[in-house]
Amino acid sequence: MREIVRLAFILMLLCAITGAALAVTYAKTRPIIEEHEAQVLQENLKALLPAAEHFDPVEGEDGEEETYYVGYKGQEQVGVVALFSQGGYGGDVRMMMGVDMGGKITGLRIMEHSETPGLGAKITEEWFISQFEEKKVTDPLTIGTDVDAITGATISSRSVAGGLKLMAGELEKRFLGGAQAGLNIGQIPDGSYEGVAEGFGGKTRVEVRVEGGRLVGVDILEHHDTPGVSDVALEMVPQRMVEEQEIEVDTVAGATFTSRGIIDAVTDAFQEFAPAED
């Protein structure tokens, strides 16, 4: 029994010494690690928005993982860089994108990913990334039309393009002054209107019905999104539009691309009634 107690005491002592040593090592190396991470961040920010001299971080809204870095040259805002994630084929793809105040994409970097080596992992290659540079946040960024897909890795390609398109819209709305007054459904003449936009798997086509100044129906005429994944969005987004009498409704978690495709298609259906730009 004494031998067991002695061994237990020795083991406990060794654990305590090891733990203390790790704590001291962590305390000494943490500032160095944090300094290195801050340096790498600043290098990435400068590479993605070269016109900026310094950056101010802006956290995303409650529940959001995105972080924004507003770039300034002196006191003048020259653009913004977003750090965000988008689901890919093998898991989340962590990206950084820079946009100037004119709405032009100034740079893109893939920070982390779990895509298939030799296929989806090619999203990090310069030929693919460079396709998005110089594009506008208002461009469709459609795979196969605006940018080329990676052969054998269409899902990874669409995930990057779709994620950029969603974030581009968010940057335009929050930081670039691109948000316009919403459509006044009450001023749209009664009738049926068709619109089309890009979903995750291809074109999403809708028919929208207006009666008595109210949105009374949104029917999905065509879509090419994944069954079982898109189903909830195909049901819930049109329902929310009718219930809330709004076009810009909340997207459905797990089916953001499908949700966005429906919203953009309805917006397209009412394009002729959109407020004129200044």
N, C-alpha and C positions, 0 to 999 in steps of 0.2 A: 504493500500500500504506500509506504514511504517513497519507494522508487517511482511509483506512478505520479505521486504528488510532486516529486522533484522534477520529473520530466515535463509535467504540465507547467510548472513554474518557469522552467528554462524556455519552453515553447512560447509562453506568454511574454517573457522578457524579450525574446528574439522578435516577436511580432511588434512589440512596443518600440523597439529600437528601429526596426525596419520602417514602421509607420512614421516615426519622427524624422528619419532620414529622408523619406519621400516628401514629407511636408516641407522640410527645409529646402530640398531641391526644387520643389514646385514654387515656393516663395521666391527663390532666386531666379528661376528661369521664366516665370510668368511675365514679368515686365519686358523681358527680351522678346518673348513670343508675341506679346501684344504689340510691341513696337514694330516688329517685323510685319505682322498682319496689317497694321495701320499703314505702313510704307507700301505694301503690295496693293492695298485698296486705293491709295492715292495714285499709284502708278496706273492702275486700271482706269480710274476715273479720268485722269489726264489723257490717257490714250483714247478713250471713248468720246471725250468732249474737249479737244485740244484748245479751243478758244477760251476755256475757263481758267482763271488764276487760282480760285479757291472754291470750295464746295461746302454747303450747309446741308446736313442730313435732315430728312423729314420722314418720320415713321408713317407707315400705312395706317388706315383707319382701324378701329377695333376689329379684331378677328382676322386681319390681313397680315400676311407674312412679308409683303413687299416693303422695301425701303427705297426712298428716293433721295437723290443728292442733287440739290439745285446748284448749278454752276454760275459763278459771277466773274466778270472782268471788271475790277474796281467795284463800283456799286451797281453796275448794269448786269441784269440777269441775261445770260447768253444761252441757257439750255438746261437740260436736266438728264441725269442718268438714273435708270431704274435697275434695281437688283430684285429678281423675282424668279419663281419656279413655275414650270408647266409640266404636266404629266406626259411622259414619253412612252415608248414601247416597253422599256425595262424598268421604269421608275421615273422619279422626278428629274427634270432637266433644269439646272440652275443657270440662269443667264443674266448678263448685264447688257443694257442697251442705252446708247446715248442719242439724244434728240436735241437739235438746236431750236431756237425760238421761231424759226420759219417752218418748223414741222418736218425737217429733213433728218433722217436717221444717219447719225455721224459715226456709228460704230456698234459692233456686236461682239460679245465674247461668251463662249460656253464655259462656265466655271466648274460645274460638276455634272456628271451624267452616269447612267448605268445601262447605256444602250449596247447592243451586240457588237463585240469587236469585229472590225472588218466590214460591217454594214452600217447600222445606226450610229456607230461611233464616228463615222465620217462627218457628222454634223459639226465637228470641231475643225474640219479642213477649210483652208482659206478660200478655195473656189466656191464652197457652199455659203460660207458666212458673208463673203464679199458681195454676193448677189443682193443682200438687203441694204447695204450701204448706199447712200444717196437717194433711197426711196423716200416717199413722203408718208407721214402717218395716216393720210387719207387714202393711200393706195390700197388696192385689195390684198396684195401680198399672197396671191393665189398660186399654189403649187401647180405647175404645168402650164401656167399662163404668164405670171409675173416672174416666177423663179423656178429653176429646175429642181426636180426631186432627186434624191440619191437612189440609184438603181438598187432595187431589192430592200429598200428601207423607206417605203412611202410613209408609214406611220410616224417614224422619227422625223422625217422631213416636214410632214403636216403639223406635227406637234410644235416644232420650232416656229414655223410660219404662223400657225394659229396663235401661239402664245405671244409672238411679237405683235400680231394684229390687235389682240385684246389689250395688251399693254400700251400700244401706240394710241389707241382710243382713250385709254385712261389718262395718259400723259397729256393728250390734246385737251381733254376736258378739265383736268386739274391745274395744269401749269402753262398751257400755251394759249389760253383764252379762246379755245375752239368751241366751247359749249354755246349752243344757240338756244333761243327760246323754243320750247317744244311745240310740236304741231297742235293746233287748236282743232280737235276732232269735231267740236260743235260747229265749225265753219266749213266742214267738208260736205259737199252735196251728197245726198242719198245715192247709193249705188254699190256695185261690186267692183273691186279694184284688185289687180294682180301685181305681185312683186316677186323679185328673185334676188337671192344673195348666196354667198358661199357658206355652206355648212362644213362639217368635218370631212365628210366623204364625197362632197361634190355640191351641186346646186340644190338649194332649198327654194321651192316655189310655193307661194301662198295665195289664197283668195281672201280678201278682207271685205266685210260687208258693213255698210253704214246706213242707219235708218234713224230719222228724226234727230240728227246731230249726235247720235251715239254709236259707238262701236258695238255691233251686235254679234259678230262672228268672225273667227279667224280659222280658216280651213287649210290644212297642209295638203297641197296638191302633189308635191313631189319632194322626195328627200333621198339621200343615199348614205345616211348615217347608220352606225352599228345598231342592229336590233338588240334589245335588252339593255343597252346603255342609253340610247337616245329616247326610249319610249316615254320616260317620265317627263322629259322636257317637251316632247311633242304634245303631250296632254296638258301639262301644267302652264307652260308659257302662254299659249292662246287663252286659256281660262283666266289667268291673272290679268291679261290685257283687257278682257271684257269686264271682269269684276272691278278693276281699278280705273278703267277708262284711260289707260296710259299705254304707251308703246314701250318706253324704257322701264320695263319691270325687272325684278330680280331674276337672275339666271338660276338654273337648277344645279346644285352641287353635283359634280361628277359628269355633267353633260353641258359644260360651259359653251363648247363650240356649237353644239346643236341649238342651245338657247340663243346664242348670239346670232346664229344664222337666221332663226325665225324673226328676231327683232329687226335685223337688218333688212330682211325681205319685206316685212310690213312697212318699214320706213321707206323702202324703195317703191312700194305700192302707192304711197302718198307723196312721192317726190315732187309732183307738180304743185303741191300745196305747201311745200316747205318754206319757211321764212327766207327771204332773200338775204344773201350775205352783204355785209357793208363793203 
